[in-house]
């Protein structure tokens, strides 16, 4: 497929590249750390299910509903949270979000029935609402659109990193601490894995800067370089102004549809991966944890390669369509090969590489045309509507498994959803997807 030519590096661009390497080193690793803590607390319920469902008598559908209720609280408070972040500053608000979700996550150790499980999942989503779109908005303060795909891909590396390290860690905690102090392994897991969010939340208050002007680690000349790059990029944004302007923009709703399709696949993997691996005949929480990490290794490699390529070539459409179709193929093959651990892991690796690559590349699209208050509202709207798939996906899988007794049918539904997402990207206006 034809790709745009890569521009030659001028002295001014070389200087800008040097400054941005410094900005990336300062900001991105810390944001990755924050997101690892976030994702660990969001999806460790997938590992807790291996013990908790038996201990508390949860059905597959009950677990799926509880896992998905996180996103109802998330949906309701996403836009208000992002508007508050824009008003009070990223440093204070992101710290508040992290400390809140750490406390709620630790409270999961006290779950005794379906009702408390549902309530805490809802509260966890409400506590975490605004973190992800807040970080995306924060990135627009620092990076022009043609640098964001790589940066957001690096930031979203936290998802596979959380899977690579979090899954084995969760399995180890559940096996090692089971019965200590009379608590179950899953109770210890919720308590211990909440600690990083609390610690990083406090550190955020001292480490993060609200914007370029507040960055004491940049010289005045370096601040000017960053501000000029962001200002030049903002001149191309077409949707500014009030909150309602974002709600009235058709492109925003198209972005909601595309992101919804991608998130359907993303949370199928993160909430059900341990169960998928266990269903192939694997036993032992640590072994399941190690094998569950394999697809996330493939995803970590793929999402950064695609992100670099998309920024280098300044092309978005095919860099989104191809991973989406990879995800569809991977889910379909995992349904065909579900009797073999090796083949199933191979298929899930293809699915993870495709699905988790889509999200970071996707966010370069809405940030290319949204600006001002409309960006705060629009990004939160897209993320909240898209993340409703986080409710639909796990509940759909659990309900279909209970109703049909088959693990293959949900995989085919996920594959079809990703094909719809790829088709929606192809229908998007060229000026939106190729900037």
N, C-alpha and C positions, 0 to 999 in steps of 0.2 A: 504494500500500500504506500502511496506517496506521502512523504513527510516534509514539513517545512525545513528550509536550510537553517543551519545554526549560525547565528551572527558571530562575526569575528570580535575578539576582545580588544577594546580600545583602552587607553590609559585610564579614562574616567571609569569605565566598567571594571577594570582591574582593581582600582581603588575601592569601588563599591563592593566587589567580591571579597576583598580583604576585610572590610568592615563587617560584612555579613557573616563571614566565618567566625568573627569574634562574637557577634550577637548570637549565633547559633550555639556556640560553645557555652555561653552564659545561660541562655534561656531554655533551650530544647531538652538537655538532659534532665533538668529539674522538672519540667512539665511531664516528661516520660515517667519519672519517679512517681509523680502525683497520680498519673493515670494507671500505673501498675497497681498502686494501692486501691484506686477506685475500682478497677476491673476485678481485682482479687475479691473484694467485698461484695461485688455485684453478682458474680457467677460462682462463688464457692459453694453456693447452694446445690449446684450440679453434683459436687462430690459428696456433700452432706446427704444427698438423696440415697446414696448407696447404703447408709445405715439408718438414717432418719425415717425413711418411708416404712421400713420394717418395724422400727421401734414404736412409731406413732400410728401405724396402720394407714398410711396415705396411699390412695390409688394413683395410677399414672396420671389421670386427668386432674386429680387434686393437686399433685405436685406441679403439673404444667400450669394450672390456674394460679397457684401461689407464685411461681417463678415469674409469670407474666404480669401479675398485679403491680409489681415494681414500676412498670411503665405507665400505669394509670396515674399514680402520684407524680411521676416524672412528667407526663403529658400536661397535667393541670397547672403545674408551677413553673414550667420551662420558660415561657415568655416573660412572666413577671420577674423571675430570677435574673434573666439576662438584662432586663431593663434596670434592675437595681444595681447590677454589676457595673453597667455603664455610668450610673450616677455616683456610686460610692467608691468605685475603683476595684480593679481586679485583685489586688493584694489582700484586702480585707475580706472581700466576698468569697474568694476561692478558699481562703483559710476557714471561714465560717462553714462553708459547704463541707469541707473535708472533716472537720471536727464533728459536725452533726452526724454525718453518715457513719463515722467511726463508732460513735456511741450507740446508734441504732443497730449497727451490724453486730456489736458485742452482745446486744440484748437478745439476739437469736438463740443464744444458749438456753434461754428460758422458755422456748417454744414447747408446748405440751399437747396442742391439738391443732386442727386445721384452722380454726378461727384466729388464734394468736399468730400462726404462720402467715395467714393472709394479711392481717393488720400490720405486722412488722414489715412484710414485703412492700406494702403500700407506703408505709412511713419511710422506708429506705429510699424508695424512688423520689418521694417528696423532698427528703434531705439532700439527695444528690442532684436534684433538678438544677440545671443551669451550669453545671461544671463543664460538660463537654462543649456546648455551644459558647460558653463563656471563654474557654480556651481558644476556640476558633476565632471568636471576635477579638480576643487579645492578640492573636497572631496578625490580624489585619492592621493593628497599630504599629507593627514592626516590619512586616514583609509585604512587598507588592505581589500581585496575583501570580506573576510568572515564577516566583520563588516558593509559593505556598505548597505546591504538590509535594515537593521533596520534604519540606519542613513538617507538613501534616503527616506524611508517610512515616517520618522519623518519630513523631509524637505517637502515632497510632501503632508503632512497633510495640508499644506497651501491651497491646492485646495479645499478640503471640508470646511476648516475653512473660506475661502473667500466666499464660498457658504452659509455657516451657518450664518455668520454675514453680508456679503455683500449684499445678496438678500433682507433681511428685511431693511437694511440701504438704499439700492437703492430705494426701494418702498417708504420708509418714506421721503426721500429727494424729490422724484418726486411729492408726494402728498402735502408735507408741503411747499415747496418753489415754487410750480407752480404759476406763475403770479407775483412773487416778482420781482421788478425792470423791469417788462415787459418781463421777460424771462420765457420760458417753464420749466417744472419740469425736463425734460431730459437734458436741458442745464445746470441747476444747478448741476445735478448729475455728469456730466462730469467734471465740474470745481472743485467741492469739493472733488471728489474721486481721483483727480490728486495730491492733496496736500501731501498725505502720501508718494508717490513715490519721490517727490522732497525733503522732509525732510529726509527720510531714506537714500536717495542717498548722501546727504551731510554728514550724520552721518557715512556712510560707510568709508569715507576718513579717519576718526579718529579711527574707531573701528576695522576694519578688518585687519588681517595680511596677507602678501603675502605667507608666508610659515612657516614651523616649526621653522626655525632658527630665524625668526623675532618675535616670540611669547615671549614677556617679562613676560607674566603671567605663563610660564612654567619654571621650574628649568632646569639646564643643564642635570641632570639625567633623567628628564621626557622627554626632547627633544630627548635624546638618545633612550629611550624606543619607542617613536613614530617612529623615523627614522628607527630603526631596524625592527619594524613590517612592515613598508611600503617597505623597501628594501628586506626583505625576501619574501614578496608577489610579488614584481616586478620580482624576479628571475623566476617566473612561467609564466610570460607574454611571448607570442610567437610572437607578432607583434610589432616591434620597428622601429626606423629609420625615413625615410623621409615621407613627406606628401603623395606622390604617392603610398607608400607601403600600406597605409590604403585603398586607392581606388582600389588596385589590390587584396585585400584580400576577398575571397568568403564569409567568415564568417561575414564580415562587411555588405555585401549586404543582407545576410539572416537576420541579425539584423534589417536592414532597413525595410524589408517586415513585420517582426513580429511587430515592433513598429508602422508601418503604420496602421496595423489592429487595434491595441489597441487605437491609437489616434482617429481613426474614431468614436469609441464609446465615448471617453472622451469628444470630442468637440460637439458631438450631445447633450450631457447632459448640458454642460456649456453654450452653445449658445441658446439652445431651451427649457431649463427647464421651464422658466416662461411661454412660449407659451404652452408647454405641459400641465402645471397646469391650465392655463386659459381655454384651450380647454375642460376641464372636467366640465366647468360651473361656475368656481370660478370668482368672481369679486372683484375689489379693489386691488391697487398695494401693499399695506402693507400685506393684506391677502395672495396674491399670493407669496410675498416675504417670508413670514413665512413658508408657505407650501412647497415652493421650497427648503427650507433649510433642510427639513426632509431627503431626500435621501442622502444628504451630511453628515448628522450625522451618518447614517449607514456606509457610505464609510470611515469616519474617524476611526471608530472602527475597521472595517474589515482590512483596509490597515496596521494598526499598529499590529494587531494580526498576520496577515500573514507574515509581515516583521520580527517580533520576531521569529516566528516559523521557517522561512526559514534560518535565521542566526544560530539559535540554532541547527538545524538539518543539516545545510550545504547542503540543497537540494533546487533546483531551478525549475526543470522541472514541477513537479506536483503542486508546489506552484504558477506556472504561468498558467498552463492549467486549473485548477479548477476555479480560478476567471474569466478567459476568458469565460468559459462555463456558469458561473453564469451570466455574462453580457448578453450573448446570450439569456438565458432563460428569464432574466428580460425584455429585449426589446421585445421579442416575446409576453410575457404575457401583457405588457403594450399596445400592439396593440389589444389584445383580450379584455382587460378590460378598454378600453379608455372611456367608458360611465360612469364609476364610479370613483369618486375622490379618495375614500379610497383604492379601489383595484388598481387603476392606480398608486397611490403613493407607494403602497407596491411593485408593479412590478418595478417601477423606483428606489426604494431603493435597490432592489436586483441587478438591472443593475448597479447602481452607486457603490455599494459595490464591485462588480466584476471588472468593468472597471477601476476604480480609484486605485484598488489594483495592477493591472497589471504593471503599469508604474514604480513604485519604485522598484519592484522586477526585472523588466526587466533590469534596468541599472546595476545590478550586473553582467550581462552576458558580455557585451562588455568590461567593465573595468577589467574583469578577464583575457583577452588576449591581450588588447591594452596597449602599454606603450610608453613613450617618446613623440616625435613630432607626431608620428602616433596616439597616444591617443587624442591629441588636435584636429587633423584633423578628425580622425575616429568618435569620439563622436559627433562632430559638424555635420559631414556628416549624421550619423544615425538620429540625432535629426532633421536636416533640411529636409531630405527625408521623415522621418516619419511624420513630422508636415505638409507636403503637404496634409495629410489627414484632417488637420484643414481647408484647403481650400475646399477639395472635400466634406467633411461631411456636413457642413451647407448649401453649395450650392445644394448638392444632395437632401437634405431634402426639401428645399424650392422649387426646380424645380419639384420634384415628387409631392409635395402637390399642386402646381399650375396646373400640368398636369393632375393629377388623381382626385383631390379633396379629396383624402384619406390621413389620417395621419398614417395609419397602414402599408402601403407598405414600407415607409422609415425605419420603425422599423424592418421589416423582413430583409431588406438589411443589416442593421447594425448587426443584429444577425448572419447572414451568414458570414459577414466579421470577426466577433470575432471567429467563428468556424474555419475559415481559419487560423487565428492567432494561435489558440491552436494547430492545425495540424502542423504548421510550427515549433512551439516549440518542438513538439514530434520528428520532423525530424532532429533537431539540434544535432550536435555531443555531446555525453555524457560528454566529458571532458569540453565542454563549459558551459553547463547548470547545472552541478552539482558541480562546484567549489565554 
